[in-house]
């Protein structure tokens, strides 16, 4: 067996995946048993491979099983969740968060708005009181899974602290490292321009707090976000540079290797022991050990051992984006990348670098697509140009930090070069974004799509690396080339976005607010988009949702009225900072003159690509028919100005009412009862779907209105535990009397329904919970 560590690591990963799949994983193991038995009977070498892989799989399944079981601390926190409680525990880490701090203590994050003069130190005991909450899973498609992210770090709950005190002594090592990190950041801020100090804080110290949203988004769009984090690449640069420097200064082999290894361990502790840093440190340490012992070093075996040890420490890391990208990149370089270079570019360095970059991109592409929903095609060339430059920037950053700490005036020179380097990187990113197809939005692929892509990519690599006899037939060579191109084409096709063939209506769980998305194919229409409980809903919920569905353009966005819980998210989408193009925003007639809409209108007019339109009763846009309000008699109250829209598709009618209350409902009913409106009244008599008005308030959804509509299903958008008491018991009683089904985002998360042509849709809920 050539690489037992690699086989063990593969088995460990498979064991975790089988445990995650539950019964389905057990079923797959049973199906694989005949194949394992067949291989067992053939050769002794294959038996060792099977035994090693099964051992790894058993370890992986057991480790993940133990990790997901609630421990004593988690059970204790769970009993106190949702209540005002007092907590006592050791301070493990302290991080700055805006104007306050976040303290990690065991499995709990404690958020402190401001320190209030009470000093906190790592190692002390904190006694805090506040409301304890479990960190919840995301309830919208595409939303960042903060719960999974925290659990991979051993954190399950959080507390918003009201009062606290600190007791005991600090841990000298932990607090010393924190103080060193804070002082280094302060030196950079004092002696460098703001953008340079923020860049160096992320590059050297792992602190991204100073990076502006636009700066980070630019790098992320171009596939360069890893250059703004402490990654294995940066750690490798530092470790190797220190080792070579010591060797050139005359230090012995063991002394240089041990010094570099000690530095890597210290640096990992200083920067928070991120996955990439630990992986690179372990692999470099193994490399130094092999060098000192006079043994050969195998990149894949070293990466396998690092993977095995890190997953033993924290099995849930396997399901995190950073972990997946870090190890896939290494295995791509040490596996197909190295083989392709030996085969096609053994003596051509530029072609070799391009092949390695392309291989890493293709191997990590499924992970990038799954977590970021889009692909940067020019990221291959940008990485090829900027990764070597990052080593130089890293050296300049260390020189700047040293100068700022010892002789501050000398820091200006390297800081100037860093500023020029950043300007060059920004210019290259801007140039890439001016090119066509600079960002391919493909949405979040399904699991079977990722498997298909992986199979076709493996086939493509296999064909490229398979030796073809020089004197082979021309037809055979042409067939191999055609098969290789076909496999590459099939791999690309497997990741194409899956579009909804019928209209699909989404009611997103946006907290206390409204956000409705109607999609069919590549077309998308929204109705409202805002929240008072989630002010960042546009960036954190709406934009990720649309991108995860491969919807980069909103053809029309209806805003029913001016309240923030209906508009602030859509205002972000329509801004230039968003990755979504909003072609048209449609408002009610009051927006043309009412002062309540002045701020909203000013924000929408900032983007010249967005067209503003106004709609009143009787107007039609596509499949939308506006029923309220009338242009001739506009209500004074903002909620009553809400657009009431009738949408029809595939023989089904849906009614969206914004925050319209009983006043608007009564006036609308009065108009419909007047002679000449029989058609409109008949259209409302058999409603399939009703978006309940005003979040289920008692002042909406009147008895007469619901009696006329008799909806098959009613959807309510409101926040969990909101202070308004939505939905009210009175409104719920009326809805249960007149509606076939009643669903709420507060209870079920995001809701969706497909409007099929024949028959009635079944249950509407689709919480998309993970």
Secondary structure, 3 states (H helix, E strand, C coil): CCCHHHHHHHHHHHHHHHHHHCHHHHHHHHHHHHHHHHHHCCCHHHHHHHHHHHHHHHHHHHHHHHHHCCCHHHHHHHHHCCCEEEEEEECCEEEEECCEEEEEECCEEEEECCCCCCCCCCCCEEEEEEEEEECCCCCCCCCCCHHHHHHCCCCCEEEEEEEEEEECCCCHHHHHHHHHHHHHHHHHHHHCCHHHHHHHHHHHHCCCCCCCHHHHHHHHHCCCHHHHCCCHHHHHHHHHHHHHHHHHCCCCHHHHHHHHHHHHHHHHHHCCCCHHHHHHHHHHHHHHHHHHHCCCCCHHHHHHHHHHHHHHHCHHHHHCHHHHHHHHHHHHHHHHHHHHHHHHCCCCHHHHHHHHHHHHHHHHHHHHHHHHCEECCCHHHHHHHHHHHHHHHHHHHHHHHHHHHHCHHHHHHHHHHHHHHHHHHHHHHHHHHHCCCCCEECCCCCHHHHHHHHHHHHHHHHHHHCCCCCCCCHHHHHHHHHHHHHHHHHHHHHCCCCCCCCCEEEECCCCCEEEEEEEECCEEEEEEEEECCCCCHHHHHHHHHHHHCCCCEECEEEECCCCHHHHHHHHHHCCCCCCCEECEEEEEHHHHCCHHHHHHHHHHCCCCCCEEEEECCCCEECCEEEEECCCCCCCCCCHHHCCEEEEEECCEEEEECCCCCHHHHHHHHHHHHCCCCHHHHHHHCCCCEEECHHHHCCCCCCHHHHHHHCCCEEEECCCCCCCCCCCCHHHHHHHHHHCCEEEEHHHHCCEEEECCCCCCCCCCECCCCC
